Amino acid sequence: MERQQEIVDIKRHAKCLQSRNGLGRDDGMDKDKIREAVLMLLEGIGEDPGREGLKETPDRIARMYEEILSGGGETAELPLSKTFHTDSAEMVLEKDIVFYSMCEHHMMPFFGKAHVAYIPDGEVVGLSKLARTVEIYARRLQLQERLTAQIADAMMTYVKCRGVMVMLEAEHMCMTMRGVKKPGSQTVTIAKRGAFEERAELERTFFAMLGRA
Ligand SMILES: [Zn+2]
C-alpha cells in the first residue's frame, strides 16, 4: 500500500516537473511510427535499408525529429514570464537571433536570422528569452510567415509591451537545393503589432537600428 502511494507520488512529481518545463503537452510524437515510415521511405527510394550505413537511419531520424520538432504545441509563456521592471519606453531590439526550422511543405530545413523589437510598457524580457521564444516556435513544421506572426503574437500576449516588430530572413533548402536552385537567396518576412502598426517612424527606427536604413 505504501509502495503504491510512492509510485503515485513519483508520477505526480514527474507530471509537475513536465508542466513546469513546458513539456506537459501531448505532442503526438510516436517514434515507432517514424522509424517504420523512414524504413518504408528507404525502400520506396530503392535503397536497401539493411546495408550498413542505413541500418541505424530510421532510429537516428526518429531521435532527430524528437529534437528538431520538439516545439509542437508549446508556447513561449514560460520564458516570457521572466521579466524585469523598466521605466523606459524606448525600443528594444534583439537582432541576428540564429534559428533553424522545417518547412511544412517539403519537410526540408529553412534557417536564418530573426530580429525582434518591442516597445516596453513597464517591463522588459531577459534577452536570452527572446532567443528561446524564436526557438520554441521554430521547432515544429512551419511556414516562415506563420513563424514570424507567432513570435510577434507571443510577445503581445505574454509581455506587457506597446508594440512588436519581428523580421525573419531565411534560406529555404527546398528552394536553394532543388527547383529554382537559387543558392543564398533569402526570404524576408515581417510582422508588426500595436504601436508599430500605427506609427511609421517606429519602423524606420527599427531598420536604422538594424543598420538597414
Ligand atoms: Zn518548402
py3Dmol code that shows the C-alpha trace and the ligand (Angstrom):
import py3Dmol

protein = """\
ATOM      1  CA  MET A   1       0.000   0.000   0.000  1.00  0.00           C
ATOM      2  CA  GLU A   2       2.809   2.344   0.978  1.00  0.00           C
ATOM      3  CA  ARG A   3       4.702   1.444  -2.167  1.00  0.00           C
ATOM      4  CA  GLN A   4       1.688   2.220  -4.334  1.00  0.00           C
ATOM      5  CA  GLN A   5       1.415   5.635  -2.751  1.00  0.00           C
ATOM      6  CA  GLU A   6       5.099   6.147  -3.517  1.00  0.00           C
ATOM      7  CA  ILE A   7       4.529   5.359  -7.205  1.00  0.00           C
ATOM      8  CA  VAL A   8       1.583   7.760  -7.340  1.00  0.00           C
ATOM      9  CA  ASP A   9       3.753  10.446  -5.763  1.00  0.00           C
ATOM     10  CA  ILE A  10       6.584   9.859  -8.232  1.00  0.00           C
ATOM     11  CA  LYS A  11       4.177  10.064 -11.157  1.00  0.00           C
ATOM     12  CA  ARG A  12       2.630  13.242  -9.801  1.00  0.00           C
ATOM     13  CA  HIS A  13       6.087  14.758  -9.301  1.00  0.00           C
ATOM     14  CA  ALA A  14       7.119  13.873 -12.861  1.00  0.00           C
ATOM     15  CA  LYS A  15       3.952  15.470 -14.225  1.00  0.00           C
ATOM     16  CA  CYS A  16       4.560  18.594 -12.184  1.00  0.00           C
ATOM     17  CA  LEU A  17       8.145  18.830 -13.458  1.00  0.00           C
ATOM     18  CA  GLN A  18       6.927  18.331 -17.012  1.00  0.00           C
ATOM     19  CA  SER A  19       4.388  21.108 -16.855  1.00  0.00           C
ATOM     20  CA  ARG A  20       6.940  23.388 -15.191  1.00  0.00           C
ATOM     21  CA  ASN A  21       9.296  22.726 -18.094  1.00  0.00           C
ATOM     22  CA  GLY A  22       6.509  23.333 -20.582  1.00  0.00           C
ATOM     23  CA  LEU A  23       6.713  19.671 -21.621  1.00  0.00           C
ATOM     24  CA  GLY A  24       3.425  18.546 -20.162  1.00  0.00           C
ATOM     25  CA  ARG A  25       1.796  18.520 -23.573  1.00  0.00           C
ATOM     26  CA  ASP A  26       0.768  15.674 -25.724  1.00  0.00           C
ATOM     27  CA  ASP A  27       2.852  16.394 -28.810  1.00  0.00           C
ATOM     28  CA  GLY A  28       1.740  13.208 -30.513  1.00  0.00           C
ATOM     29  CA  MET A  29       5.328  12.133 -31.245  1.00  0.00           C
ATOM     30  CA  ASP A  30       5.336   8.403 -31.974  1.00  0.00           C
ATOM     31  CA  LYS A  31       8.938   7.345 -32.572  1.00  0.00           C
ATOM     32  CA  ASP A  32       7.999   3.781 -33.587  1.00  0.00           C
ATOM     33  CA  LYS A  33       5.810   5.174 -36.328  1.00  0.00           C
ATOM     34  CA  ILE A  34       8.616   7.477 -37.529  1.00  0.00           C
ATOM     35  CA  ARG A  35      11.054   4.530 -37.638  1.00  0.00           C
ATOM     36  CA  GLU A  36       8.558   2.485 -39.644  1.00  0.00           C
ATOM     37  CA  ALA A  37       7.910   5.361 -42.045  1.00  0.00           C
ATOM     38  CA  VAL A  38      11.615   6.011 -42.674  1.00  0.00           C
ATOM     39  CA  LEU A  39      12.111   2.325 -43.361  1.00  0.00           C
ATOM     40  CA  MET A  40       9.353   2.457 -45.977  1.00  0.00           C
ATOM     41  CA  LEU A  41      10.794   5.669 -47.391  1.00  0.00           C
ATOM     42  CA  LEU A  42      14.185   3.992 -47.848  1.00  0.00           C
ATOM     43  CA  GLU A  43      12.527   1.048 -49.586  1.00  0.00           C
ATOM     44  CA  GLY A  44      10.493   3.439 -51.725  1.00  0.00           C
ATOM     45  CA  ILE A  45      13.644   5.231 -52.847  1.00  0.00           C
ATOM     46  CA  GLY A  46      15.014   1.862 -53.898  1.00  0.00           C
ATOM     47  CA  GLU A  47      17.591   1.590 -51.144  1.00  0.00           C
ATOM     48  CA  ASP A  48      18.492  -1.437 -49.104  1.00  0.00           C
ATOM     49  CA  PRO A  49      17.603  -0.425 -45.524  1.00  0.00           C
ATOM     50  CA  GLY A  50      19.706  -3.358 -44.296  1.00  0.00           C
ATOM     51  CA  ARG A  51      23.022  -2.054 -45.599  1.00  0.00           C
ATOM     52  CA  GLU A  52      25.494  -0.866 -43.042  1.00  0.00           C
ATOM     53  CA  GLY A  53      25.127   2.904 -43.435  1.00  0.00           C
ATOM     54  CA  LEU A  54      21.340   2.773 -43.325  1.00  0.00           C
ATOM     55  CA  LYS A  55      20.718   0.224 -40.568  1.00  0.00           C
ATOM     56  CA  GLU A  56      20.510   2.853 -37.846  1.00  0.00           C
ATOM     57  CA  THR A  57      19.000   5.578 -40.018  1.00  0.00           C
ATOM     58  CA  PRO A  58      15.323   5.100 -39.046  1.00  0.00           C
ATOM     59  CA  ASP A  59      16.261   5.305 -35.383  1.00  0.00           C
ATOM     60  CA  ARG A  60      18.594   8.278 -35.937  1.00  0.00           C
ATOM     61  CA  ILE A  61      15.861  10.197 -37.759  1.00  0.00           C
ATOM     62  CA  ALA A  62      13.276   9.393 -35.084  1.00  0.00           C
ATOM     63  CA  ARG A  63      15.593  10.783 -32.404  1.00  0.00           C
ATOM     64  CA  MET A  64      16.453  13.802 -34.550  1.00  0.00           C
ATOM     65  CA  TYR A  65      12.792  14.665 -35.150  1.00  0.00           C
ATOM     66  CA  GLU A  66      12.158  14.432 -31.430  1.00  0.00           C
ATOM     67  CA  GLU A  67      14.696  17.217 -31.012  1.00  0.00           C
ATOM     68  CA  ILE A  68      14.115  19.485 -34.012  1.00  0.00           C
ATOM     69  CA  LEU A  69      10.321  19.228 -33.888  1.00  0.00           C
ATOM     70  CA  SER A  70      10.087  19.421 -30.104  1.00  0.00           C
ATOM     71  CA  GLY A  71       8.212  22.747 -30.046  1.00  0.00           C
ATOM     72  CA  GLY A  72       4.916  21.382 -31.350  1.00  0.00           C
ATOM     73  CA  GLY A  73       2.056  22.670 -29.210  1.00  0.00           C
ATOM     74  CA  GLU A  74       4.377  24.515 -26.809  1.00  0.00           C
ATOM     75  CA  THR A  75       4.024  28.265 -26.221  1.00  0.00           C
ATOM     76  CA  ALA A  76       6.580  30.849 -25.085  1.00  0.00           C
ATOM     77  CA  GLU A  77       4.528  31.723 -21.999  1.00  0.00           C
ATOM     78  CA  LEU A  78       7.130  30.342 -19.585  1.00  0.00           C
ATOM     79  CA  PRO A  79      10.294  32.056 -20.940  1.00  0.00           C
ATOM     80  CA  LEU A  80       8.388  35.310 -21.476  1.00  0.00           C
ATOM     81  CA  SER A  81       7.130  35.348 -17.884  1.00  0.00           C
ATOM     82  CA  LYS A  82      10.678  36.189 -16.674  1.00  0.00           C
ATOM     83  CA  THR A  83      10.549  39.983 -16.853  1.00  0.00           C
ATOM     84  CA  PHE A  84      12.251  42.945 -15.205  1.00  0.00           C
ATOM     85  CA  HIS A  85      10.775  46.309 -14.328  1.00  0.00           C
ATOM     86  CA  THR A  86      11.674  49.312 -16.502  1.00  0.00           C
ATOM     87  CA  ASP A  87      10.593  52.936 -16.699  1.00  0.00           C
ATOM     88  CA  SER A  88      11.863  53.245 -20.254  1.00  0.00           C
ATOM     89  CA  ALA A  89       9.544  53.216 -23.244  1.00  0.00           C
ATOM     90  CA  GLU A  90      12.417  53.115 -25.751  1.00  0.00           C
ATOM     91  CA  MET A  91      12.581  50.401 -28.365  1.00  0.00           C
ATOM     92  CA  VAL A  92      14.493  47.233 -27.500  1.00  0.00           C
ATOM     93  CA  LEU A  93      15.910  45.269 -30.444  1.00  0.00           C
ATOM     94  CA  GLU A  94      17.459  41.820 -30.268  1.00  0.00           C
ATOM     95  CA  LYS A  95      18.935  41.176 -33.706  1.00  0.00           C
ATOM     96  CA  ASP A  96      20.629  38.308 -35.521  1.00  0.00           C
ATOM     97  CA  ILE A  97      18.991  35.529 -33.496  1.00  0.00           C
ATOM     98  CA  VAL A  98      20.025  32.436 -35.450  1.00  0.00           C
ATOM     99  CA  PHE A  99      17.224  29.918 -35.951  1.00  0.00           C
ATOM    100  CA  TYR A 100      16.590  26.603 -37.713  1.00  0.00           C
ATOM    101  CA  SER A 101      13.133  25.427 -38.695  1.00  0.00           C
ATOM    102  CA  MET A 102      11.455  22.917 -41.009  1.00  0.00           C
ATOM    103  CA  CYS A 103       9.278  23.892 -43.950  1.00  0.00           C
ATOM    104  CA  GLU A 104       5.987  22.029 -43.703  1.00  0.00           C
ATOM    105  CA  HIS A 105       5.592  21.782 -47.477  1.00  0.00           C
ATOM    106  CA  HIS A 106       8.766  19.776 -48.099  1.00  0.00           C
ATOM    107  CA  MET A 107       9.991  18.828 -44.602  1.00  0.00           C
ATOM    108  CA  MET A 108      13.287  20.480 -45.522  1.00  0.00           C
ATOM    109  CA  PRO A 109      15.151  22.978 -43.332  1.00  0.00           C
ATOM    110  CA  PHE A 110      14.868  26.706 -43.586  1.00  0.00           C
ATOM    111  CA  PHE A 111      17.220  28.765 -41.462  1.00  0.00           C
ATOM    112  CA  GLY A 112      18.496  32.258 -40.954  1.00  0.00           C
ATOM    113  CA  LYS A 113      18.204  35.182 -38.592  1.00  0.00           C
ATOM    114  CA  ALA A 114      15.363  36.668 -36.586  1.00  0.00           C
ATOM    115  CA  HIS A 115      15.220  40.293 -35.419  1.00  0.00           C
ATOM    116  CA  VAL A 116      12.756  41.020 -32.630  1.00  0.00           C
ATOM    117  CA  ALA A 117      11.945  44.574 -31.478  1.00  0.00           C
ATOM    118  CA  TYR A 118       9.411  45.782 -28.929  1.00  0.00           C
ATOM    119  CA  ILE A 119       8.376  48.908 -27.055  1.00  0.00           C
ATOM    120  CA  PRO A 120       8.263  48.106 -23.320  1.00  0.00           C
ATOM    121  CA  ASP A 121       5.293  49.094 -21.202  1.00  0.00           C
ATOM    122  CA  GLY A 122       6.744  48.775 -17.692  1.00  0.00           C
ATOM    123  CA  GLU A 123       8.696  45.572 -18.210  1.00  0.00           C
ATOM    124  CA  VAL A 124      11.485  44.085 -20.304  1.00  0.00           C
ATOM    125  CA  VAL A 125      12.235  40.434 -21.011  1.00  0.00           C
ATOM    126  CA  GLY A 126      15.572  38.719 -20.441  1.00  0.00           C
ATOM    127  CA  LEU A 127      17.440  38.806 -23.767  1.00  0.00           C
ATOM    128  CA  SER A 128      18.022  35.059 -23.880  1.00  0.00           C
ATOM    129  CA  LYS A 129      14.261  34.598 -23.528  1.00  0.00           C
ATOM    130  CA  LEU A 130      13.694  36.220 -26.908  1.00  0.00           C
ATOM    131  CA  ALA A 131      16.029  33.685 -28.494  1.00  0.00           C
ATOM    132  CA  ARG A 132      14.235  30.910 -26.604  1.00  0.00           C
ATOM    133  CA  THR A 133      10.885  32.207 -27.908  1.00  0.00           C
ATOM    134  CA  VAL A 134      12.117  32.095 -31.507  1.00  0.00           C
ATOM    135  CA  GLU A 135      13.396  28.557 -30.927  1.00  0.00           C
ATOM    136  CA  ILE A 136      10.130  27.259 -29.452  1.00  0.00           C
ATOM    137  CA  TYR A 137       8.098  28.343 -32.487  1.00  0.00           C
ATOM    138  CA  ALA A 138      10.832  27.298 -34.964  1.00  0.00           C
ATOM    139  CA  ARG A 139      10.959  23.705 -33.671  1.00  0.00           C
ATOM    140  CA  ARG A 140       7.904  22.406 -35.468  1.00  0.00           C
ATOM    141  CA  LEU A 141       6.759  22.050 -39.066  1.00  0.00           C
ATOM    142  CA  GLN A 142       6.415  25.667 -40.100  1.00  0.00           C
ATOM    143  CA  LEU A 143       5.842  28.338 -42.685  1.00  0.00           C
ATOM    144  CA  GLN A 144       8.138  31.344 -42.395  1.00  0.00           C
ATOM    145  CA  GLU A 145       5.153  33.722 -42.447  1.00  0.00           C
ATOM    146  CA  ARG A 146       3.433  31.859 -39.605  1.00  0.00           C
ATOM    147  CA  LEU A 147       6.634  31.618 -37.561  1.00  0.00           C
ATOM    148  CA  THR A 148       7.066  35.402 -37.860  1.00  0.00           C
ATOM    149  CA  ALA A 149       3.463  36.024 -36.771  1.00  0.00           C
ATOM    150  CA  GLN A 150       3.619  33.544 -33.876  1.00  0.00           C
ATOM    151  CA  ILE A 151       6.707  35.218 -32.394  1.00  0.00           C
ATOM    152  CA  ALA A 152       5.029  38.653 -32.619  1.00  0.00           C
ATOM    153  CA  ASP A 153       1.753  37.362 -31.158  1.00  0.00           C
ATOM    154  CA  ALA A 154       3.543  35.599 -28.280  1.00  0.00           C
ATOM    155  CA  MET A 155       5.275  38.871 -27.369  1.00  0.00           C
ATOM    156  CA  MET A 156       1.972  40.767 -27.448  1.00  0.00           C
ATOM    157  CA  THR A 157       0.231  38.068 -25.406  1.00  0.00           C
ATOM    158  CA  TYR A 158       2.788  37.314 -22.707  1.00  0.00           C
ATOM    159  CA  VAL A 159       4.763  40.579 -22.303  1.00  0.00           C
ATOM    160  CA  LYS A 160       3.407  43.974 -21.294  1.00  0.00           C
ATOM    161  CA  CYS A 161       4.503  45.970 -24.323  1.00  0.00           C
ATOM    162  CA  ARG A 162       3.120  48.687 -26.592  1.00  0.00           C
ATOM    163  CA  GLY A 163       4.126  47.098 -29.837  1.00  0.00           C
ATOM    164  CA  VAL A 164       6.267  44.445 -31.514  1.00  0.00           C
ATOM    165  CA  MET A 165       8.049  44.099 -34.836  1.00  0.00           C
ATOM    166  CA  VAL A 166       9.584  40.833 -35.999  1.00  0.00           C
ATOM    167  CA  MET A 167      11.636  40.309 -39.150  1.00  0.00           C
ATOM    168  CA  LEU A 168      12.907  36.947 -40.361  1.00  0.00           C
ATOM    169  CA  GLU A 169      15.477  36.424 -43.114  1.00  0.00           C
ATOM    170  CA  ALA A 170      15.914  32.826 -44.139  1.00  0.00           C
ATOM    171  CA  GLU A 171      17.236  30.465 -46.759  1.00  0.00           C
ATOM    172  CA  HIS A 172      14.880  27.625 -47.698  1.00  0.00           C
ATOM    173  CA  MET A 173      16.599  24.390 -48.693  1.00  0.00           C
ATOM    174  CA  CYS A 174      13.512  23.407 -50.701  1.00  0.00           C
ATOM    175  CA  MET A 175      14.231  26.448 -52.894  1.00  0.00           C
ATOM    176  CA  THR A 176      18.009  26.527 -52.997  1.00  0.00           C
ATOM    177  CA  MET A 177      18.706  22.795 -53.291  1.00  0.00           C
ATOM    178  CA  ARG A 178      16.056  21.889 -55.846  1.00  0.00           C
ATOM    179  CA  GLY A 179      13.632  23.515 -58.267  1.00  0.00           C
ATOM    180  CA  VAL A 180      14.677  27.095 -58.948  1.00  0.00           C
ATOM    181  CA  LYS A 181      18.107  26.494 -57.292  1.00  0.00           C
ATOM    182  CA  LYS A 182      18.992  29.966 -56.186  1.00  0.00           C
ATOM    183  CA  PRO A 183      21.686  29.389 -53.579  1.00  0.00           C
ATOM    184  CA  GLY A 184      21.854  32.048 -50.896  1.00  0.00           C
ATOM    185  CA  SER A 185      18.549  33.665 -51.857  1.00  0.00           C
ATOM    186  CA  GLN A 186      16.720  34.939 -48.818  1.00  0.00           C
ATOM    187  CA  THR A 187      13.049  35.075 -47.976  1.00  0.00           C
ATOM    188  CA  VAL A 188      12.184  38.064 -45.790  1.00  0.00           C
ATOM    189  CA  THR A 189       9.018  38.266 -43.693  1.00  0.00           C
ATOM    190  CA  ILE A 190       7.766  40.934 -41.309  1.00  0.00           C
ATOM    191  CA  ALA A 191       5.069  41.059 -38.633  1.00  0.00           C
ATOM    192  CA  LYS A 192       4.047  44.308 -36.920  1.00  0.00           C
ATOM    193  CA  ARG A 193       1.750  44.629 -33.930  1.00  0.00           C
ATOM    194  CA  GLY A 194       0.442  47.506 -31.788  1.00  0.00           C
ATOM    195  CA  ALA A 195       2.417  50.770 -31.929  1.00  0.00           C
ATOM    196  CA  PHE A 196       4.419  49.539 -34.943  1.00  0.00           C
ATOM    197  CA  GLU A 197       1.207  49.371 -36.979  1.00  0.00           C
ATOM    198  CA  GLU A 198       0.212  52.903 -36.013  1.00  0.00           C
ATOM    199  CA  ARG A 199       3.491  54.843 -36.110  1.00  0.00           C
ATOM    200  CA  ALA A 200       5.595  54.645 -39.262  1.00  0.00           C
ATOM    201  CA  GLU A 201       8.617  56.277 -37.594  1.00  0.00           C
ATOM    202  CA  LEU A 202       8.990  53.204 -35.340  1.00  0.00           C
ATOM    203  CA  GLU A 203       9.538  51.040 -38.391  1.00  0.00           C
ATOM    204  CA  ARG A 204      12.184  53.490 -39.634  1.00  0.00           C
ATOM    205  CA  THR A 205      13.920  53.322 -36.227  1.00  0.00           C
ATOM    206  CA  PHE A 206      13.775  49.520 -36.416  1.00  0.00           C
ATOM    207  CA  PHE A 207      15.592  49.485 -39.761  1.00  0.00           C
ATOM    208  CA  ALA A 208      18.055  52.152 -38.606  1.00  0.00           C
ATOM    209  CA  MET A 209      18.921  50.072 -35.510  1.00  0.00           C
ATOM    210  CA  LEU A 210      19.347  47.058 -37.772  1.00  0.00           C
ATOM    211  CA  GLY A 211      21.758  49.123 -39.857  1.00  0.00           C
ATOM    212  CA  ARG A 212      19.480  48.881 -42.892  1.00  0.00           C
ATOM    213  CA  ALA A 213      18.254  52.457 -43.159  1.00  0.00           C
TER     214      ALA A 213
END
"""
ligand_1 = """\
1
ZN
Zn 9.400 24.143 -48.767
"""
view = py3Dmol.view(width=600, height=400)
view.addModel(protein, "pdb")
view.setStyle({"model": 0}, {"cartoon": {"style": "trace"}})
view.addModel(ligand_1, "xyz")
view.setStyle({"model": 1}, {"stick": {}})
view.zoomTo()
view.show()
